[in-house]
Amino acid sequence: SRRMSARDLETYLELYRSMRRSLRPLDLMIWLRCGVPAIRRRIAQRGRPSEQAIPASYLRALNGLYEEWIGGWKDCPVIPWDTERQDWLGDLVHRMEFQRAIERFL
C-alpha cells in the first residue's frame, strides 16, 4: 500500500508536535509560489533522473494542497512570492524588492 498506516501517521504527528513545542515560533513565513509549467521546466533543467517522471497531475495536486495549507496558516504573517515573475536569485532589482518585502514584516 502507498498509504501511511494510522500508527505511522500518529508517530509522525507526535514528532511534529514535539518539535513544534521545542522550536521558537516563526516571525514570518515566505511562501515561494510557482505554477506547474514552470516547475516542470525547472525539473527538466536540473536533469535529476529521479524527478523526470513526476506526473504533472501530482504537481498540480501538491500545489493545491499547499494553497489549502497556507490559506489556513495563522501562526505568523506570510509573504507569498511568485518565483515565476520575480527572479530574486538572478535579478538585483527583484532581490531588493524581496528584501524590502521581508523588512516590512520584521
N, C-alpha and C positions, 0 to 999 in steps of 0.2 A: 504494500500500500504506500502511496505517496503522501498520505496524510499523517500528521503527527498524532500520536496517541494522547488520550486525555492525561495520562500520567506524565508524559514528556512535556506537554503544554504546561501543566501545573508546575513542573520543575523549572521551566524557562520563566514563567510568571513570577515564581518565588525569587529566582535570581534577579530578575528585573526589579522587583520591589525592594530587595535587599540593596542592590546597587543604587537605586533611587534615593533610599534613606541615607546612604553614606556620601552621596555627592552633593556639592553645593548647587542650589537651583540655578538655572540659566538666567542670564540677564537679557539675552537676545538670541533669537534663532534666525539664521539665514537660510532661506529655502531656495536652493538653486533649481529653477524650473527649466524644463526642456521638453519639446514635443517629440513624438516618436520618430518622425523622419530624421530629425537632427541626431537623435540618439543612435539610430541605425547608421547614419553617416559616420559618426564618431567611432562606433564599434568597428566599422569597416576600416577606418583609418588606423585604429590601433592594431588591427590584424591579429588579435589573440584568437587562436583556433577555438578555444572553449566558449567564446562569445558569439562566434559567427552564426551558429544555428539557433540563437534565441529568437523565437517567433515574435512578430510584431504584435500579435494578439496578447502575448504575455506582457510586453512592454506597455501596451495600452491599459491592460488591467492593473498593472503595477502603478502607472501614473494615476489612474482613477483612485486607487487605494491611498496613494499619497495625498491627493486632493482632499479626500474624505478625512484622512487623519489630521492634516494640517488645519482643516476647517473647524475641527473640534479642539485644537490646541489653545489652551487658555493660560498656560503657566508663565508666559513671557511674551513680549512683542515679537512679531515675525516680520522680517523683511523678505518679501518674495522678489527674487532676482531672475529675470529672464535671460538665461545664458545664450539664447539664440540671437537676441537683439543687442545684448551688452557683452562685449568681449573684454572682461576685466583682466584677463591674462595678457592679451596682446595689444590692447589699446589704452594708452596713457589717460586719455580723457575719460573713458569708461571706468578705468581704475580709480580715478579721482572722484567720479560720481559715486562709485561703490563705497569708497572711504567716507564720503560726506553722508551717505545714507546711513552708514553704521554710526558715525559720530552723532547724528541727530537723536539716536536712541540711547546713547551711553552718557 
